[in-house]
Amino acid sequence: MTKPELTTTLLTNHHEFQKYLAGLSAEELVSSKNNKWTAVQHLEHICLSVQPVRLAFILPKFLLRLVFGKANRPSKTYYQLIEKYKSKLQAGGRASGRFVPATGKAKKYQHLNTWLTTEVKILSSKINRFSEAELDAYILPHPLLGKLTLREMLYFTCYHVTHHLELTRQNL
């Protein structure tokens, strides 16, 4: 995907997730079956996942290179990255540490929804700070997938929210 396609996909996918949650009742927002996350917990997890990506995209480029290094391989395609993510999940990979949401309460919904809107808006506006080549040159760590190029991290961020939208639908 090119930068304009990444920006559009990022905004569209997160909007679809938020639109779906907005249509849920207060009871549905906190409903859980089989100890699965509630809709509010999925929302919090997405916020916790987007925030560090947004932070990375506002760092000075020299600092990104200094802290995380540069890529030593070409970026995977969107579909290659998603397949890698799915295989990690099938092998038992799960969210851990700071990416695990607290117990979801309906009263947190509005705050989390506003937070996500802000994070995604800022992230989408910062994509243009980087050239197409720089998206493939700089890397970031991912807790499950290892080192990803900025482009791959954006691919992941675009897909990740659709994955959690589907999990939320399945839970209800």
Secondary structure, DSSP 8 states (H G I E B T S, - for coil): --HHHHHHHHHHHHHHHHHHHHTS-HHHHT--STT---HHHHHHHHHHHHHHHHHHHHS-HHHHHHHH-B-SS----HHHHHHHHHHHHHTT----GGGS-----GGGHHHHHHHHHHHHHHHHHHGGGS-HHHHHHBEEEETTTEEEEHHHHHHHHHHHHHHHHHHHHHH-
